[in-house]
Amino acid sequence: MLSNAWYTVNYFHVSFGKQDLIQKAIYTIKEIEKIPIDEKQQLVFQKLSSTTNRETERQLWHFNKNIPHWFLSP
């Protein structure tokens, strides 16, 4: 989910209001993981999937816990 929104959030600064945590999470992860804003979606996904940084994992856990991702998979 975050890797899909990476480009849009970083280039267009899209936000869906105060309750939207995607933008905040992407900015936080970008600083922690030192991922460039123009990184390809597949590489962002790979880096996020293999991270061992606790803060990044905490940011990702929120979405894993609260977003029904099993409905989004093909």
mmCIF file of the N, C-alpha and C atoms, coordinates in Angstrom:
data_MODEL
# 
_entry.id   MODEL 
# 
loop_
_atom_site.group_PDB 
_atom_site.id 
_atom_site.type_symbol 
_atom_site.label_atom_id 
_atom_site.label_alt_id 
_atom_site.label_comp_id 
_atom_site.label_asym_id 
_atom_site.label_entity_id 
_atom_site.label_seq_id 
_atom_site.pdbx_PDB_ins_code 
_atom_site.Cartn_x 
_atom_site.Cartn_y 
_atom_site.Cartn_z 
_atom_site.occupancy 
_atom_site.B_iso_or_equiv 
_atom_site.pdbx_formal_charge 
_atom_site.auth_seq_id 
_atom_site.auth_comp_id 
_atom_site.auth_asym_id 
_atom_site.auth_atom_id 
_atom_site.pdbx_PDB_model_num 
ATOM 1   N N  . MET A 1 1  ? 0.824  -1.185  0.000  1.00 0.00 ? 1  MET A N  1 
ATOM 2   C CA . MET A 1 1  ? 0.000  0.000   0.000  1.00 0.00 ? 1  MET A CA 1 
ATOM 3   C C  . MET A 1 1  ? 0.878  1.263   0.000  1.00 0.00 ? 1  MET A C  1 
ATOM 4   N N  . LEU A 1 2  ? 1.865  1.278   0.859  1.00 0.00 ? 2  LEU A N  1 
ATOM 5   C CA . LEU A 1 2  ? 2.736  2.455   0.925  1.00 0.00 ? 2  LEU A CA 1 
ATOM 6   C C  . LEU A 1 2  ? 3.612  2.565   -0.304 1.00 0.00 ? 2  LEU A C  1 
ATOM 7   N N  . SER A 1 3  ? 4.063  1.441   -0.822 1.00 0.00 ? 3  SER A N  1 
ATOM 8   C CA . SER A 1 3  ? 4.898  1.504   -2.022 1.00 0.00 ? 3  SER A CA 1 
ATOM 9   C C  . SER A 1 3  ? 4.091  1.991   -3.222 1.00 0.00 ? 3  SER A C  1 
ATOM 10  N N  . ASN A 1 4  ? 2.804  1.687   -3.250 1.00 0.00 ? 4  ASN A N  1 
ATOM 11  C CA . ASN A 1 4  ? 1.952  2.179   -4.338 1.00 0.00 ? 4  ASN A CA 1 
ATOM 12  C C  . ASN A 1 4  ? 1.718  3.685   -4.232 1.00 0.00 ? 4  ASN A C  1 
ATOM 13  N N  . ALA A 1 5  ? 1.683  4.202   -3.038 1.00 0.00 ? 5  ALA A N  1 
ATOM 14  C CA . ALA A 1 5  ? 1.424  5.629   -2.822 1.00 0.00 ? 5  ALA A CA 1 
ATOM 15  C C  . ALA A 1 5  ? 2.711  6.457   -2.784 1.00 0.00 ? 5  ALA A C  1 
ATOM 16  N N  . TRP A 1 6  ? 3.861  5.809   -2.821 1.00 0.00 ? 6  TRP A N  1 
ATOM 17  C CA . TRP A 1 6  ? 5.155  6.477   -2.660 1.00 0.00 ? 6  TRP A CA 1 
ATOM 18  C C  . TRP A 1 6  ? 5.321  7.680   -3.585 1.00 0.00 ? 6  TRP A C  1 
ATOM 19  N N  . TYR A 1 7  ? 5.174  7.454   -4.875 1.00 0.00 ? 7  TYR A N  1 
ATOM 20  C CA . TYR A 1 7  ? 5.389  8.515   -5.875 1.00 0.00 ? 7  TYR A CA 1 
ATOM 21  C C  . TYR A 1 7  ? 4.377  9.647   -5.693 1.00 0.00 ? 7  TYR A C  1 
ATOM 22  N N  . THR A 1 8  ? 3.125  9.297   -5.542 1.00 0.00 ? 8  THR A N  1 
ATOM 23  C CA . THR A 1 8  ? 2.059  10.299  -5.438 1.00 0.00 ? 8  THR A CA 1 
ATOM 24  C C  . THR A 1 8  ? 2.235  11.189  -4.217 1.00 0.00 ? 8  THR A C  1 
ATOM 25  N N  . VAL A 1 9  ? 2.536  10.607  -3.100 1.00 0.00 ? 9  VAL A N  1 
ATOM 26  C CA . VAL A 1 9  ? 2.705  11.389  -1.869 1.00 0.00 ? 9  VAL A CA 1 
ATOM 27  C C  . VAL A 1 9  ? 3.939  12.277  -1.957 1.00 0.00 ? 9  VAL A C  1 
ATOM 28  N N  . ASN A 1 10 ? 5.043  11.745  -2.473 1.00 0.00 ? 10 ASN A N  1 
ATOM 29  C CA . ASN A 1 10 ? 6.285  12.515  -2.511 1.00 0.00 ? 10 ASN A CA 1 
ATOM 30  C C  . ASN A 1 10 ? 6.286  13.620  -3.558 1.00 0.00 ? 10 ASN A C  1 
ATOM 31  N N  . TYR A 1 11 ? 5.620  13.418  -4.677 1.00 0.00 ? 11 TYR A N  1 
ATOM 32  C CA . TYR A 1 11 ? 5.634  14.428  -5.730 1.00 0.00 ? 11 TYR A CA 1 
ATOM 33  C C  . TYR A 1 11 ? 4.456  15.394  -5.660 1.00 0.00 ? 11 TYR A C  1 
ATOM 34  N N  . PHE A 1 12 ? 3.299  14.895  -5.294 1.00 0.00 ? 12 PHE A N  1 
ATOM 35  C CA . PHE A 1 12 ? 2.096  15.730  -5.305 1.00 0.00 ? 12 PHE A CA 1 
ATOM 36  C C  . PHE A 1 12 ? 1.605  16.081  -3.906 1.00 0.00 ? 12 PHE A C  1 
ATOM 37  N N  . HIS A 1 13 ? 2.247  15.536  -2.878 1.00 0.00 ? 13 HIS A N  1 
ATOM 38  C CA . HIS A 1 13 ? 1.914  15.815  -1.476 1.00 0.00 ? 13 HIS A CA 1 
ATOM 39  C C  . HIS A 1 13 ? 0.428  15.588  -1.186 1.00 0.00 ? 13 HIS A C  1 
ATOM 40  N N  . VAL A 1 14 ? -0.083 14.484  -1.703 1.00 0.00 ? 14 VAL A N  1 
ATOM 41  C CA . VAL A 1 14 ? -1.483 14.122  -1.523 1.00 0.00 ? 14 VAL A CA 1 
ATOM 42  C C  . VAL A 1 14 ? -1.735 13.747  -0.063 1.00 0.00 ? 14 VAL A C  1 
ATOM 43  N N  . SER A 1 15 ? -2.801 14.282  0.487  1.00 0.00 ? 15 SER A N  1 
ATOM 44  C CA . SER A 1 15 ? -3.211 13.957  1.843  1.00 0.00 ? 15 SER A CA 1 
ATOM 45  C C  . SER A 1 15 ? -4.730 13.860  1.864  1.00 0.00 ? 15 SER A C  1 
ATOM 46  N N  . PHE A 1 16 ? -5.230 12.915  2.642  1.00 0.00 ? 16 PHE A N  1 
ATOM 47  C CA . PHE A 1 16 ? -6.673 12.743  2.750  1.00 0.00 ? 16 PHE A CA 1 
ATOM 48  C C  . PHE A 1 16 ? -7.200 13.247  4.083  1.00 0.00 ? 16 PHE A C  1 
ATOM 49  N N  . GLY A 1 17 ? -6.554 14.248  4.637  1.00 0.00 ? 17 GLY A N  1 
ATOM 50  C CA . GLY A 1 17 ? -7.026 14.864  5.865  1.00 0.00 ? 17 GLY A CA 1 
ATOM 51  C C  . GLY A 1 17 ? -6.189 14.483  7.068  1.00 0.00 ? 17 GLY A C  1 
ATOM 52  N N  . LYS A 1 18 ? -6.645 14.928  8.230  1.00 0.00 ? 18 LYS A N  1 
ATOM 53  C CA . LYS A 1 18 ? -5.897 14.727  9.468  1.00 0.00 ? 18 LYS A CA 1 
ATOM 54  C C  . LYS A 1 18 ? -5.795 13.261  9.867  1.00 0.00 ? 18 LYS A C  1 
ATOM 55  N N  . GLN A 1 19 ? -6.778 12.470  9.518  1.00 0.00 ? 19 GLN A N  1 
ATOM 56  C CA . GLN A 1 19 ? -6.766 11.063  9.909  1.00 0.00 ? 19 GLN A CA 1 
ATOM 57  C C  . GLN A 1 19 ? -5.957 10.191  8.951  1.00 0.00 ? 19 GLN A C  1 
ATOM 58  N N  . ASP A 1 20 ? -5.520 10.752  7.853  1.00 0.00 ? 20 ASP A N  1 
ATOM 59  C CA . ASP A 1 20 ? -4.739 10.001  6.879  1.00 0.00 ? 20 ASP A CA 1 
ATOM 60  C C  . ASP A 1 20 ? -3.318 9.825   7.392  1.00 0.00 ? 20 ASP A C  1 
ATOM 61  N N  . LEU A 1 21 ? -2.916 8.600   7.633  1.00 0.00 ? 21 LEU A N  1 
ATOM 62  C CA . LEU A 1 21 ? -1.580 8.334   8.145  1.00 0.00 ? 21 LEU A CA 1 
ATOM 63  C C  . LEU A 1 21 ? -0.616 7.881   7.058  1.00 0.00 ? 21 LEU A C  1 
ATOM 64  N N  . ILE A 1 22 ? -1.087 7.724   5.832  1.00 0.00 ? 22 ILE A N  1 
ATOM 65  C CA . ILE A 1 22 ? -0.211 7.266   4.757  1.00 0.00 ? 22 ILE A CA 1 
ATOM 66  C C  . ILE A 1 22 ? 0.878  8.292   4.490  1.00 0.00 ? 22 ILE A C  1 
ATOM 67  N N  . GLN A 1 23 ? 0.510  9.551   4.363  1.00 0.00 ? 23 GLN A N  1 
ATOM 68  C CA . GLN A 1 23 ? 1.492  10.591  4.077  1.00 0.00 ? 23 GLN A CA 1 
ATOM 69  C C  . GLN A 1 23 ? 2.525  10.680  5.200  1.00 0.00 ? 23 GLN A C  1 
ATOM 70  N N  . LYS A 1 24 ? 2.084  10.681  6.427  1.00 0.00 ? 24 LYS A N  1 
ATOM 71  C CA . LYS A 1 24 ? 2.997  10.767  7.565  1.00 0.00 ? 24 LYS A CA 1 
ATOM 72  C C  . LYS A 1 24 ? 3.927  9.555   7.602  1.00 0.00 ? 24 LYS A C  1 
ATOM 73  N N  . ALA A 1 25 ? 3.387  8.374   7.377  1.00 0.00 ? 25 ALA A N  1 
ATOM 74  C CA . ALA A 1 25 ? 4.200  7.158   7.399  1.00 0.00 ? 25 ALA A CA 1 
ATOM 75  C C  . ALA A 1 25 ? 5.247  7.169   6.290  1.00 0.00 ? 25 ALA A C  1 
ATOM 76  N N  . ILE A 1 26 ? 4.868  7.616   5.111  1.00 0.00 ? 26 ILE A N  1 
ATOM 77  C CA . ILE A 1 26 ? 5.820  7.658   3.994  1.00 0.00 ? 26 ILE A CA 1 
ATOM 78  C C  . ILE A 1 26 ? 6.943  8.638   4.286  1.00 0.00 ? 26 ILE A C  1 
ATOM 79  N N  . TYR A 1 27 ? 6.628  9.803   4.806  1.00 0.00 ? 27 TYR A N  1 
ATOM 80  C CA . TYR A 1 27 ? 7.672  10.778  5.133  1.00 0.00 ? 27 TYR A CA 1 
ATOM 81  C C  . TYR A 1 27 ? 8.603  10.228  6.218  1.00 0.00 ? 27 TYR A C  1 
ATOM 82  N N  . THR A 1 28 ? 8.055  9.575   7.211  1.00 0.00 ? 28 THR A N  1 
ATOM 83  C CA . THR A 1 28 ? 8.865  9.002   8.287  1.00 0.00 ? 28 THR A CA 1 
ATOM 84  C C  . THR A 1 28 ? 9.768  7.898   7.758  1.00 0.00 ? 28 THR A C  1 
ATOM 85  N N  . ILE A 1 29 ? 9.201  6.986   6.985  1.00 0.00 ? 29 ILE A N  1 
ATOM 86  C CA . ILE A 1 29 ? 9.972  5.869   6.440  1.00 0.00 ? 29 ILE A CA 1 
ATOM 87  C C  . ILE A 1 29 ? 11.029 6.359   5.464  1.00 0.00 ? 29 ILE A C  1 
ATOM 88  N N  . LYS A 1 30 ? 10.704 7.376   4.691  1.00 0.00 ? 30 LYS A N  1 
ATOM 89  C CA . LYS A 1 30 ? 11.673 7.930   3.741  1.00 0.00 ? 30 LYS A CA 1 
ATOM 90  C C  . LYS A 1 30 ? 12.919 8.413   4.471  1.00 0.00 ? 30 LYS A C  1 
ATOM 91  N N  . GLU A 1 31 ? 12.746 9.061   5.605  1.00 0.00 ? 31 GLU A N  1 
ATOM 92  C CA . GLU A 1 31 ? 13.881 9.556   6.382  1.00 0.00 ? 31 GLU A CA 1 
ATOM 93  C C  . GLU A 1 31 ? 14.652 8.424   7.061  1.00 0.00 ? 31 GLU A C  1 
ATOM 94  N N  . ILE A 1 32 ? 13.935 7.467   7.606  1.00 0.00 ? 32 ILE A N  1 
ATOM 95  C CA . ILE A 1 32 ? 14.573 6.365   8.325  1.00 0.00 ? 32 ILE A CA 1 
ATOM 96  C C  . ILE A 1 32 ? 15.359 5.467   7.377  1.00 0.00 ? 32 ILE A C  1 
ATOM 97  N N  . GLU A 1 33 ? 14.718 5.052   6.299  1.00 0.00 ? 33 GLU A N  1 
ATOM 98  C CA . GLU A 1 33 ? 15.302 4.077   5.378  1.00 0.00 ? 33 GLU A CA 1 
ATOM 99  C C  . GLU A 1 33 ? 16.164 4.713   4.291  1.00 0.00 ? 33 GLU A C  1 
ATOM 100 N N  . LYS A 1 34 ? 16.144 6.038   4.195  1.00 0.00 ? 34 LYS A N  1 
ATOM 101 C CA . LYS A 1 34 ? 16.915 6.762   3.167  1.00 0.00 ? 34 LYS A CA 1 
ATOM 102 C C  . LYS A 1 34 ? 16.556 6.284   1.755  1.00 0.00 ? 34 LYS A C  1 
ATOM 103 N N  . ILE A 1 35 ? 15.257 6.145   1.515  1.00 0.00 ? 35 ILE A N  1 
ATOM 104 C CA . ILE A 1 35 ? 14.765 5.746   0.197  1.00 0.00 ? 35 ILE A CA 1 
ATOM 105 C C  . ILE A 1 35 ? 14.518 7.013   -0.608 1.00 0.00 ? 35 ILE A C  1 
ATOM 106 N N  . PRO A 1 36 ? 15.086 7.118   -1.806 1.00 0.00 ? 36 PRO A N  1 
ATOM 107 C CA . PRO A 1 36 ? 14.865 8.314   -2.627 1.00 0.00 ? 36 PRO A CA 1 
ATOM 108 C C  . PRO A 1 36 ? 13.392 8.454   -3.029 1.00 0.00 ? 36 PRO A C  1 
ATOM 109 N N  . ILE A 1 37 ? 12.952 9.684   -3.245 1.00 0.00 ? 37 ILE A N  1 
ATOM 110 C CA . ILE A 1 37 ? 11.547 9.897   -3.588 1.00 0.00 ? 37 ILE A CA 1 
ATOM 111 C C  . ILE A 1 37 ? 11.209 9.389   -4.977 1.00 0.00 ? 37 ILE A C  1 
ATOM 112 N N  . ASP A 1 38 ? 12.212 9.204   -5.829 1.00 0.00 ? 38 ASP A N  1 
ATOM 113 C CA . ASP A 1 38 ? 11.946 8.729   -7.181 1.00 0.00 ? 38 ASP A CA 1 
ATOM 114 C C  . ASP A 1 38 ? 12.253 7.240   -7.369 1.00 0.00 ? 38 ASP A C  1 
ATOM 115 N N  . GLU A 1 39 ? 12.347 6.520   -6.255 1.00 0.00 ? 39 GLU A N  1 
ATOM 116 C CA . GLU A 1 39 ? 12.614 5.078   -6.312 1.00 0.00 ? 39 GLU A CA 1 
ATOM 117 C C  . GLU A 1 39 ? 11.429 4.353   -6.944 1.00 0.00 ? 39 GLU A C  1 
ATOM 118 N N  . LYS A 1 40 ? 11.714 3.315   -7.703 1.00 0.00 ? 40 LYS A N  1 
ATOM 119 C CA . LYS A 1 40 ? 10.652 2.537   -8.350 1.00 0.00 ? 40 LYS A CA 1 
ATOM 120 C C  . LYS A 1 40 ? 9.827  1.796   -7.302 1.00 0.00 ? 40 LYS A C  1 
ATOM 121 N N  . GLN A 1 41 ? 8.564  1.608   -7.622 1.00 0.00 ? 41 GLN A N  1 
ATOM 122 C CA . GLN A 1 41 ? 7.614  0.992   -6.698 1.00 0.00 ? 41 GLN A CA 1 
ATOM 123 C C  . GLN A 1 41 ? 8.080  -0.393  -6.249 1.00 0.00 ? 41 GLN A C  1 
ATOM 124 N N  . GLN A 1 42 ? 8.599  -1.188  -7.152 1.00 0.00 ? 42 GLN A N  1 
ATOM 125 C CA . GLN A 1 42 ? 9.047  -2.545  -6.811 1.00 0.00 ? 42 GLN A CA 1 
ATOM 126 C C  . GLN A 1 42 ? 10.206 -2.517  -5.814 1.00 0.00 ? 42 GLN A C  1 
ATOM 127 N N  . LEU A 1 43 ? 11.119 -1.563  -5.984 1.00 0.00 ? 43 LEU A N  1 
ATOM 128 C CA . LEU A 1 43 ? 12.251 -1.472  -5.062 1.00 0.00 ? 43 LEU A CA 1 
ATOM 129 C C  . LEU A 1 43 ? 11.822 -0.943  -3.692 1.00 0.00 ? 43 LEU A C  1 
ATOM 130 N N  . VAL A 1 44 ? 10.868 -0.021  -3.678 1.00 0.00 ? 44 VAL A N  1 
ATOM 131 C CA . VAL A 1 44 ? 10.334 0.459   -2.395 1.00 0.00 ? 44 VAL A CA 1 
ATOM 132 C C  . VAL A 1 44 ? 9.664  -0.697  -1.664 1.00 0.00 ? 44 VAL A C  1 
ATOM 133 N N  . PHE A 1 45 ? 8.862  -1.463  -2.377 1.00 0.00 ? 45 PHE A N  1 
ATOM 134 C CA . PHE A 1 45 ? 8.188  -2.620  -1.784 1.00 0.00 ? 45 PHE A CA 1 
ATOM 135 C C  . PHE A 1 45 ? 9.203  -3.607  -1.221 1.00 0.00 ? 45 PHE A C  1 
ATOM 136 N N  . GLN A 1 46 ? 10.247 -3.881  -1.990 1.00 0.00 ? 46 GLN A N  1 
ATOM 137 C CA . GLN A 1 46 ? 11.280 -4.820  -1.555 1.00 0.00 ? 46 GLN A CA 1 
ATOM 138 C C  . GLN A 1 46 ? 11.984 -4.317  -0.297 1.00 0.00 ? 46 GLN A C  1 
ATOM 139 N N  . LYS A 1 47 ? 12.320 -3.047  -0.261 1.00 0.00 ? 47 LYS A N  1 
ATOM 140 C CA . LYS A 1 47 ? 13.001 -2.485  0.914  1.00 0.00 ? 47 LYS A CA 1 
ATOM 141 C C  . LYS A 1 47 ? 12.105 -2.515  2.144  1.00 0.00 ? 47 LYS A C  1 
ATOM 142 N N  . LEU A 1 48 ? 10.828 -2.198  1.953  1.00 0.00 ? 48 LEU A N  1 
ATOM 143 C CA . LEU A 1 48 ? 9.903  -2.206  3.092  1.00 0.00 ? 48 LEU A CA 1 
ATOM 144 C C  . LEU A 1 48 ? 9.636  -3.627  3.577  1.00 0.00 ? 48 LEU A C  1 
ATOM 145 N N  . SER A 1 49 ? 9.598  -4.565  2.664  1.00 0.00 ? 49 SER A N  1 
ATOM 146 C CA . SER A 1 49 ? 9.340  -5.962  3.030  1.00 0.00 ? 49 SER A CA 1 
ATOM 147 C C  . SER A 1 49 ? 10.506 -6.585  3.787  1.00 0.00 ? 49 SER A C  1 
ATOM 148 N N  . SER A 1 50 ? 11.706 -6.119  3.527  1.00 0.00 ? 50 SER A N  1 
ATOM 149 C CA . SER A 1 50 ? 12.881 -6.737  4.136  1.00 0.00 ? 50 SER A CA 1 
ATOM 150 C C  . SER A 1 50 ? 13.526 -5.897  5.234  1.00 0.00 ? 50 SER A C  1 
ATOM 151 N N  . THR A 1 51 ? 12.878 -4.842  5.663  1.00 0.00 ? 51 THR A N  1 
ATOM 152 C CA . THR A 1 51 ? 13.474 -3.966  6.677  1.00 0.00 ? 51 THR A CA 1 
ATOM 153 C C  . THR A 1 51 ? 13.575 -4.661  8.032  1.00 0.00 ? 51 THR A C  1 
ATOM 154 N N  . THR A 1 52 ? 14.575 -4.267  8.781  1.00 0.00 ? 52 THR A N  1 
ATOM 155 C CA . THR A 1 52 ? 14.722 -4.744  10.154 1.00 0.00 ? 52 THR A CA 1 
ATOM 156 C C  . THR A 1 52 ? 14.672 -3.580  11.142 1.00 0.00 ? 52 THR A C  1 
ATOM 157 N N  . ASN A 1 53 ? 14.415 -2.396  10.646 1.00 0.00 ? 53 ASN A N  1 
ATOM 158 C CA . ASN A 1 53 ? 14.328 -1.213  11.497 1.00 0.00 ? 53 ASN A CA 1 
ATOM 159 C C  . ASN A 1 53 ? 13.015 -1.243  12.270 1.00 0.00 ? 53 ASN A C  1 
ATOM 160 N N  . ARG A 1 54 ? 13.085 -1.127  13.560 1.00 0.00 ? 54 ARG A N  1 
ATOM 161 C CA . ARG A 1 54 ? 11.887 -1.228  14.420 1.00 0.00 ? 54 ARG A CA 1 
ATOM 162 C C  . ARG A 1 54 ? 10.866 -0.122  14.149 1.00 0.00 ? 54 ARG A C  1 
ATOM 163 N N  . GLU A 1 55 ? 11.336 1.087   13.923 1.00 0.00 ? 55 GLU A N  1 
ATOM 164 C CA . GLU A 1 55 ? 10.397 2.192   13.680 1.00 0.00 ? 55 GLU A CA 1 
ATOM 165 C C  . GLU A 1 55 ? 9.671  1.995   12.347 1.00 0.00 ? 55 GLU A C  1 
ATOM 166 N N  . THR A 1 56 ? 10.378 1.539   11.345 1.00 0.00 ? 56 THR A N  1 
ATOM 167 C CA . THR A 1 56 ? 9.732  1.258   10.058 1.00 0.00 ? 56 THR A CA 1 
ATOM 168 C C  . THR A 1 56 ? 8.712  0.144   10.222 1.00 0.00 ? 56 THR A C  1 
ATOM 169 N N  . GLU A 1 57 ? 9.085  -0.893  10.932 1.00 0.00 ? 57 GLU A N  1 
ATOM 170 C CA . GLU A 1 57 ? 8.155  -2.001  11.173 1.00 0.00 ? 57 GLU A CA 1 
ATOM 171 C C  . GLU A 1 57 ? 6.919  -1.523  11.935 1.00 0.00 ? 57 GLU A C  1 
ATOM 172 N N  . ARG A 1 58 ? 7.119  -0.615  12.873 1.00 0.00 ? 58 ARG A N  1 
ATOM 173 C CA . ARG A 1 58 ? 5.978  -0.071  13.631 1.00 0.00 ? 58 ARG A CA 1 
ATOM 174 C C  . ARG A 1 58 ? 5.048  0.716   12.712 1.00 0.00 ? 58 ARG A C  1 
ATOM 175 N N  . GLN A 1 59 ? 5.609  1.512   11.814 1.00 0.00 ? 59 GLN A N  1 
ATOM 176 C CA . GLN A 1 59 ? 4.802  2.266   10.861 1.00 0.00 ? 59 GLN A CA 1 
ATOM 177 C C  . GLN A 1 59 ? 4.015  1.314   9.956  1.00 0.00 ? 59 GLN A C  1 
ATOM 178 N N  . LEU A 1 60 ? 4.671  0.265   9.493  1.00 0.00 ? 60 LEU A N  1 
ATOM 179 C CA . LEU A 1 60 ? 4.015  -0.696  8.607  1.00 0.00 ? 60 LEU A CA 1 
ATOM 180 C C  . LEU A 1 60 ? 2.961  -1.518  9.346  1.00 0.00 ? 60 LEU A C  1 
ATOM 181 N N  . TRP A 1 61 ? 3.213  -1.825  10.613 1.00 0.00 ? 61 TRP A N  1 
ATOM 182 C CA . TRP A 1 61 ? 2.284  -2.638  11.392 1.00 0.00 ? 61 TRP A CA 1 
ATOM 183 C C  . TRP A 1 61 ? 0.913  -1.973  11.508 1.00 0.00 ? 61 TRP A C  1 
ATOM 184 N N  . HIS A 1 62 ? 0.887  -0.662  11.619 1.00 0.00 ? 62 HIS A N  1 
ATOM 185 C CA . HIS A 1 62 ? -0.391 0.044   11.702 1.00 0.00 ? 62 HIS A CA 1 
ATOM 186 C C  . HIS A 1 62 ? -1.272 -0.301  10.505 1.00 0.00 ? 62 HIS A C  1 
ATOM 187 N N  . PHE A 1 63 ? -0.701 -0.279  9.326  1.00 0.00 ? 63 PHE A N  1 
ATOM 188 C CA . PHE A 1 63 ? -1.488 -0.554  8.116  1.00 0.00 ? 63 PHE A CA 1 
ATOM 189 C C  . PHE A 1 63 ? -1.813 -2.032  7.998  1.00 0.00 ? 63 PHE A C  1 
ATOM 190 N N  . ASN A 1 64 ? -0.899 -2.887  8.419  1.00 0.00 ? 64 ASN A N  1 
ATOM 191 C CA . ASN A 1 64 ? -1.155 -4.319  8.377  1.00 0.00 ? 64 ASN A CA 1 
ATOM 192 C C  . ASN A 1 64 ? -2.291 -4.694  9.321  1.00 0.00 ? 64 ASN A C  1 
ATOM 193 N N  . LYS A 1 65 ? -2.359 -4.009  10.443 1.00 0.00 ? 65 LYS A N  1 
ATOM 194 C CA . LYS A 1 65 ? -3.378 -4.296  11.461 1.00 0.00 ? 65 LYS A CA 1 
ATOM 195 C C  . LYS A 1 65 ? -4.739 -3.693  11.111 1.00 0.00 ? 65 LYS A C  1 
ATOM 196 N N  . ASN A 1 66 ? -4.754 -2.491  10.542 1.00 0.00 ? 66 ASN A N  1 
ATOM 197 C CA . ASN A 1 66 ? -5.997 -1.750  10.377 1.00 0.00 ? 66 ASN A CA 1 
ATOM 198 C C  . ASN A 1 66 ? -6.582 -1.723  8.971  1.00 0.00 ? 66 ASN A C  1 
ATOM 199 N N  . ILE A 1 67 ? -5.841 -2.162  7.987  1.00 0.00 ? 67 ILE A N  1 
ATOM 200 C CA . ILE A 1 67 ? -6.334 -2.148  6.605  1.00 0.00 ? 67 ILE A CA 1 
ATOM 201 C C  . ILE A 1 67 ? -6.633 -3.578  6.182  1.00 0.00 ? 67 ILE A C  1 
ATOM 202 N N  . PRO A 1 68 ? -7.823 -3.822  5.697  1.00 0.00 ? 68 PRO A N  1 
ATOM 203 C CA . PRO A 1 68 ? -8.168 -5.187  5.268  1.00 0.00 ? 68 PRO A CA 1 
ATOM 204 C C  . PRO A 1 68 ? -7.503 -5.540  3.936  1.00 0.00 ? 68 PRO A C  1 
ATOM 205 N N  . HIS A 1 69 ? -6.179 -5.723  3.968  1.00 0.00 ? 69 HIS A N  1 
ATOM 206 C CA . HIS A 1 69 ? -5.400 -5.951  2.761  1.00 0.00 ? 69 HIS A CA 1 
ATOM 207 C C  . HIS A 1 69 ? -5.727 -7.258  2.070  1.00 0.00 ? 69 HIS A C  1 
ATOM 208 N N  . TRP A 1 70 ? -6.285 -8.220  2.795  1.00 0.00 ? 70 TRP A N  1 
ATOM 209 C CA . TRP A 1 70 ? -6.610 -9.481  2.156  1.00 0.00 ? 70 TRP A CA 1 
ATOM 210 C C  . TRP A 1 70 ? -7.684 -9.324  1.090  1.00 0.00 ? 70 TRP A C  1 
ATOM 211 N N  . PHE A 1 71 ? -8.454 -8.237  1.120  1.00 0.00 ? 71 PHE A N  1 
ATOM 212 C CA . PHE A 1 71 ? -9.432 -7.972  0.089  1.00 0.00 ? 71 PHE A CA 1 
ATOM 213 C C  . PHE A 1 71 ? -8.800 -7.294  -1.125 1.00 0.00 ? 71 PHE A C  1 
ATOM 214 N N  . LEU A 1 72 ? -7.607 -6.734  -0.943 1.00 0.00 ? 72 LEU A N  1 
ATOM 215 C CA . LEU A 1 72 ? -6.942 -6.000  -2.016 1.00 0.00 ? 72 LEU A CA 1 
ATOM 216 C C  . LEU A 1 72 ? -6.053 -6.903  -2.857 1.00 0.00 ? 72 LEU A C  1 
ATOM 217 N N  . SER A 1 73 ? -5.730 -8.085  -2.392 1.00 0.00 ? 73 SER A N  1 
ATOM 218 C CA . SER A 1 73 ? -4.845 -8.988  -3.127 1.00 0.00 ? 73 SER A CA 1 
ATOM 219 C C  . SER A 1 73 ? -5.616 -9.666  -4.251 1.00 0.00 ? 73 SER A C  1 
ATOM 220 N N  . PRO A 1 74 ? -4.913 -9.934  -5.370 1.00 0.00 ? 74 PRO A N  1 
ATOM 221 C CA . PRO A 1 74 ? -5.597 -10.629 -6.481 1.00 0.00 ? 74 PRO A CA 1 
ATOM 222 C C  . PRO A 1 74 ? -5.893 -12.066 -6.169 1.00 0.00 ? 74 PRO A C  1 
# 
